[in-house]
Amino acid sequence: MHNNEIKVVIFDLDGTLIDAYQAVDDSVNHVMQILGLPRVGKKQIVRSVGWGERHLLRQFIPPDKVKRGIWLYRRHHLKSLQRHSRLLPGAKRLLNYLKKRDYLLAVASNRADRFSRMVAKNLGIFSFFDCVLCRDKVKRPKPYPDILLGILKKFKIPPESALYVGDMTIDIEAGHKAGVKTIVVPTGSSSRLELKRLRPFRIVNRIYDVKAVLEQMHKK
């Protein structure tokens, strides 16, 4: 039986459970090519993801071309995600572990709903989740707490009964605002130092280390 306090574990997707950076890189540079704009380096793209596609494209495209850029990006990205996304090491193993111990599992993503569901299905993890809530289904995306609060409301549980796992500073900010303990992994677009500055509940090296954190919490 698992810890009585934590009943639901909520996950960010990109940089936390999955690596889709190559897919994003391909789609962004597809748009740049069509619009006759210079190619963007992968490092720059990685540092710009996490706030949604509109914010991402605004970094590289003139304001008058953003609307067309988003349309081009979305059309290309469905195929790109299928081709280039992969699970991060230990992700599926952790989900299996949590499910066997009767934790409720959820996704809280700043990706659009259809892309989040598609990539989760494609990588064989969609069936693990009891709830998937994304930026286009709430009023405000992360770093606002709306997605996390929406999940808590669905499960009818207080913030102290949830654990949130992410990879970015905006995940920590959203967790703090929602009153949810937040664990972060430095496998996404925020550096360890950036994550540390915001004082999350815990920083772990790999996603599977979340298991050890939950076991420690259970012993207390």
C-alpha positions, 0 to 999 in steps of 0.5 A: 500500500502506498503513502496515505498522503500522496494519492495522485502523481502529476507529470509534465510531458516534454523533458520529463517523460519524453524527449521530443526536442528533435521533433520540435527542431524539425518542425520549427526549421520546416517553418523557417525554411518555408518562410524564408527565414534563417535556420535556428540551432537546436540549443536555442530551440530547446531553451525556448520550449515549454511555454507552448507553440505560439511563444516558441515561434514568436522567438524566431518569426516576425509578428506578422508571420506568426499566424501562418507559422503556427499553421505550418508548424501544427501541420508538420508537427503531427508527423514529426512527433511520430517520427522523432519522439521517444520516452526518456530512460526509466519513464515507462518503468516508473509509470508501471511502478506507480500504477501497480501501487494504485496511484492516480496518474495525470498529465499537465502539459503546456502542449496542445491537447491533441499533440499530448494525447497523440504522442502519449498514445504513440509511445505506449503510455497513454493508458497509464493516465487517469487524466490529461489536461493541457494548455488549450483546455484551461484559461491560463497555461503554466506557470499559472496553476490552472492546469494543476488546480484543474486536475486536483478538482477532477480528482477531488483531492487537496494539494497536499495529496498530490505530487507534481513532476516536471523539468522546468522553472515554470513547473516549479512556479506552477507547483508553488502557486497550486500548493503542490509538492514539485519534483524536477529532473534536469532533463529538459530546458532548464538548467540544474542551477535555474531549478535550484534557485526556485527551491522545488520540493526535490531535484532528482537526476533521473525520472525513475528516482521519483520512486525513491522519493515516494518511498522515503516520504512513505517511511516518514 
